[in-house]
Amino acid sequence: MPTITLSAVRKSYGSGPPAVDNLDLEIPDGSFTCLLGPSGCGKTTTLRMISGLESLNAGTITVGGRIMDSTIDGVFVPPEKRGMGLVFQNYALWPHLTVAKNVEFGLRVRKVKAAERTERAAAALKMMQIEWAADRYPAQLSGGQQQRVSLARMLAVNPNVLLLDEPLSNLDAQLRLDMRAELKRIHDETGHTIVFVTHDQLEAMTMATHVVVMNKGLVQQMAPPMEVYNRPANTFVARFVGSPPMNLFEAEGDAFTEAARDRVLAGRPDLTGRLATIGARPENLRLLDEGDQPPAGALVFDATVKTALPTGSSWTVLVSAGETELYLVSYSDVCAAPGTAVRCAVRTSDLHLFDASGDRLPDEAADAALTKENTATWASS
């Protein structure tokens, strides 16, 4: 499977800000890469440029070392010759054709012989576990089943790269869960290079081998999912990835923020004059019951409950510490009415530190402690 490389790629529409601005990105061979970001961040434009549906204003795109689009070399390979399969939010199934004929459609356009078309379509339908619907029409299927047909149609042509633009956004919660598992299975079985566009961080975190977080046409961070979560490159990534989002507060302000700053600087005097913003994941903050002893060195502070929201497996609690509001996640029942005074704690090793420009301040020892096991141990202690 090919590696996809974008070098100094730029795309703009009219006189406004560029949709994609000087983008350098390498999508590894055989990876499941999610382009993640808010609406208007440039992720779909990036996917469309890779597919050839959009031409570049500047830069070069290569796939497996082959130039697909380059303003420097004057090369543009049309979409149908790039060996890629596309699935969009709209399933785009022909209503007058059976499921089997829909899946065969791309092969028919490529003038594949009838016997081979039938065989490859049947294999694709079996892979998507919907072979039983071969003789039905799209209108007789549910949304999730139609999505499976759309994926089967793409897989039947055996593309080198699969490009998926928010294909699950029209599905209900259960179907989205099922299709996430299905897409993971397809990637595991085929080893295709997959590029998946989504604004849903849960989709990115659960499916991807690599997550590319984008904002305003720029890549903010590219890394494996848990690295993006545990070591966000800047405050934008810290806010965008996580639900509830990371608590961020200025290092100077009220008594709480200054106490947090002083505790950090006591262990990291090298950050004096550089530390501007402190972050804490909600699951790393803990409500202390009477008699609880916080870990040595933890920042302990008084707060007031503003609201407690049950989610089933946990509680999301909003508290105020001075003028600073913080979300925390509790895995025990929270029976605290609004206005209740509580004590909270967070380990300084779990704090995320950023400079005035919003970039993460490096600390190898602290970053090594931010692991999934660390969080699980804290939550269960």
N, C-alpha and C positions, 0 to 999 in steps of 0.2 A: 504494500500500500504506500502511496506517495506522501511526502512531507509537503505542506503548503507554506509558502513563504511570501509575506507581504513586506515590501521595502519602500519606505518613504511614500506610502500611498495617501493620496489626497482626493477627496470628492466633495464638491460643493454644488449647490443649486441656487442660481441667481447670485445676488449681491450679499446675501446673509452670511452668517458664520458657516464654516465648512462642516458638513455632516461627519466627515472623517478627516482628521488633520495630521498629516505626516506620520502615518501609522506604520510601525515596524512590529511584525508579529510572525512567529514561526509556530505552526500547528504540527505537532510531532506525528510521524508515521504511525498509523494504527491507533491513535489516541481517540478518546471521546471528549472533545473540547466543547465547553459551553461558553458562548458569548453572553455575558450577564450584565444587565444594567437597566436603568430606568428608560421610559419612553423618550425617544429623541437622542439617545446617547450614541447612535451610529452603528449599533450591532446588526440590524437588518441590512443597512446599506453595505456593511462589510461583507455579509453573506452574499448579497446580490452581486457585488464586484467579483467575489471568488467564482460565482456561478457563470458570470458573463452577462447577466441581465442588466448590469450597469457598467459603463466604461469609466476609466480613471481620468481624473484631471491631471494627475502626476503620479509617478512611481511605477513599480513593477510587481506583478504577481507571478510566481512560478509554482508549478505543481510537479513534484518529483524531478526537479531540475529543468523542466520544460517551461519556457516562457508562455504564459497564457495571455497576459496583457502588459504592455510596457509602453509608456509615452516616450521613453528614451530610445527604444529600438524600433518603435513604430509597428509593434506586433499586437494583433488582437485576434484571439481564437474564439469563434462563436460558441454559444452555450452548448449546442448539440454535438460539438466535437471535443468537449472537455472531459468526457467520460465520468460525468457526475450525475447523481440522482437527487432530485429536489422534492421535498414535501412541504406544503405550506399549511397555514391555518385553515384555509378553505380546501376541503378534500378534493374538489374538482373531478368528481366521478361523472361519467356519462350516464344520465338517467335511463337512456333507452337501451343500454348494453347490460348484459348480465355481469355478475362479479368476475367470472372467468374471462369474459371478453374485455372488461376494463383492465384486468391485469395483463392481458396479452397486448394491449393497445401500443405500448412503447416498442414492443418487439415487432409488431406489424409495421410501424413506421420505419423501423430499421430493416424491413424486408427479410425478417427471419422466416425460414420455412415453417409451414403450418404444423408439422409434427413436432418440431423443436419448440415452437411457441407453446403448444399445448403442454408439453413436458415441463418447460421452465415455469409456466404459470402455475401448474399444479404443485410444483416444488415450492414456489414462493408462498402459495396459499397454505400449504402444509406447515411451513416455517412459522407463519403468522397464526396458525391454529384456527383457520377459518375456512378450511377446504370444504366443510359441509355446506357452505353458502354459495358454492360455485355457480349454481344455476339460478340464484335469486337476483333481484334487481336492487340497486342501492336504496331505493325508498322503502324496501322491506327490512332494512337493517338499522340497528341503533347507531348513535354517533360513534361509539367506541368501535363497533364492528366496521363502520365505513372507514375509520381511521386505519384499521388493520388492512383493509383492502387497498387503501392509498399507499401504505408502506409496502405491501406485497407487490403492487405495480412497479414501484421503484426498485425493489430487490430483484425482480424478474429480469431486468436488463443488466444486472450484475455490474453496477457502477464502481469505479475505483474509490469515489468519495461520496458520502451521503450528507446532504445539506438539508437541515430541518429548521424551518422558521416557525417557532411557536406552534407546533402541530397539536399540542394537547390543550390549548387554551379554551377550546369550546366544549371540553368534556367536564362531567361532574366529578366530584372529589374521588369517588371510588374508581371510576374509569381512569382518571389520571394516575392513580396509584397503580392500577393494573398495567397501564401502558408504560409507565416508568420502568416497571419490572420487565416488560416485554422488550423495550429498547435496550436495556442492559443485557438481556439474554442474546439479542441479535448481535450486539457488539462482541460479546464473549464468544459467540459461535462463529462469526464471520471474520472478525479482526479488521473490519473496514475502518478507515478514517472517517469519523463522524464529526460534523460541526453543527451544533445545536444552539439556536438562538432562543433566549427566554428572558423574561423579567422576573421569573419566579425563582428565588434563591433556593427553595427546597428542591426543585427540579435539578438545578445545577449541582447542589451538594450531594444529592443521592445518586446521580447518574454519571457525572463527569470524572474523567481521570485528570483533566486540567480545566480550571476555571479562569476565564479572561474577564475581569471586571472592567467595564468601560463607562466613561462619562464625558459628555461634550466632545465626542469624536476622538477621545484619547484613551489608551490603555492605562488603567490605574494600577493593575496588578495581574500577573499571570502565574499561577501556582496550582499544585494539587488542592482539592477542596479544603482539607483540614488545615493546611498551611495558610490559606486565605482567611479561614476563620480564626485560627490561633495567633497568627502574626500578620494582621492587616497592614498593608504598606503605608496607608495614610488614613486620615479621619473620614474621608468619603467611604472607603472600603469598610472601615469599622462601623459606620452607621448603616450602610446598605446591607451588609451580610450579617444576619442574626435576627432572631425574632423571639422576644423583643430586641430592639437594636441595642448596641453597646451604649452605656451611659458615658457621655463625654462632658467634662467640665473644665473650665479654665483653672490654671494653677494659681491664679490670684483672684480673690473675691471675698467670700465670707469666711467665717471661722472654720467651717468644714473643709473647703477647698484648700485653704492655707495649711490646715493640719495635714491633709493628704500630701500636699507639696513638701512640707517639712519632713514628713516621714520618708518620702521617696529620696529627697536630697541627702538625708542622713546616711543612707546606704549608697547613694550615687552622687557624691559631691562633684563629679566631673560634669554633671548636667546643670550645674548652677549657671543661670543666664541663658540656658538653651531650652529648658522644659517650659512648655507653654500650655499643653493640654494633657489631661489625664483621662484614661478610659478604663471602664470596668464592665465586664460582661455581667448581665443580670444573674446568671447562674453562679457566678463567683461571689456574689454578695449573699450574706447569710443573716437571717433573723436569729438573735440569741435569746433562748429561753432563760428564765431565772435560774441561776446556778451554772449555766454553761460557761466553760472556760475557752476563750478563743485561742487559736494557735499563737505561739510566741512570735512577737513582731507584727502581728496583724493590726491593721488600723481599725480601732473600735470607735464608734460614734453613736450619738443619740439622734433619733429621728422620730417623725410623726407619721402615722399611716394616713394616707389620703384615700386609697381605695384598694380593695383586694378582689381579684378576679379569678374565679375557678376555671380551669381549663380541662379538668378531668384527671389527668395524670399529675398535675402540678397546680400551683397558684402563682399568678402574676400580681405582684404587690407594688404599688406606687407609694413611695415615702418621700418626705421632705426633710432634708438636713440643712437647717438654716434656710438660705434662699435657693438651695440646689435641690432639684427633684431627681430621684433615682428610681429605676425599676429594678426589682429583684425577683428571682424565681425561687419558690419554696416547694419542696417535694413532700412537705408535711402540711396537714390542714392548718389554715390560718384563720383563727377566730378572733380577728382584731377589727373592731369597728373603726370607721374614719375618726381621726382625732386621737387614737390610742398612741401613747408614747412607747417606743420600742428601742432596743439596742441592736445595732447591726455591726457586722465585721467583714472585712475583706483583707486577704493576705496581700502584702505589698508585691509579692512575686507574681500575683495575678493581674496587676495593674499594667495597662498599656500606656506608653509614654510617647508624646508627639511634640515636635518643635513648632515654632511660630508659623511655618508654612504648611503645617498639617502632616508632615512626613514623619514616619516612625523613627524614633531614636533607637539606635542599635544597642543591644545588650544580650550577648550570646547566652550568658547564664540564665537570665530571666526568661528569654525566649524558649530555652530548652525545657523550662518548667511548665510552659503553657502547652500541655498535652491533653489529649482526650482522657487518659487515665487519671491525670491530675484533677480534672474537673469532676470525674465520676467519684473519686475518692472524697473530694470536698463535699459533694452533694450528699454522700451517704454517711458522712461522719456526724 
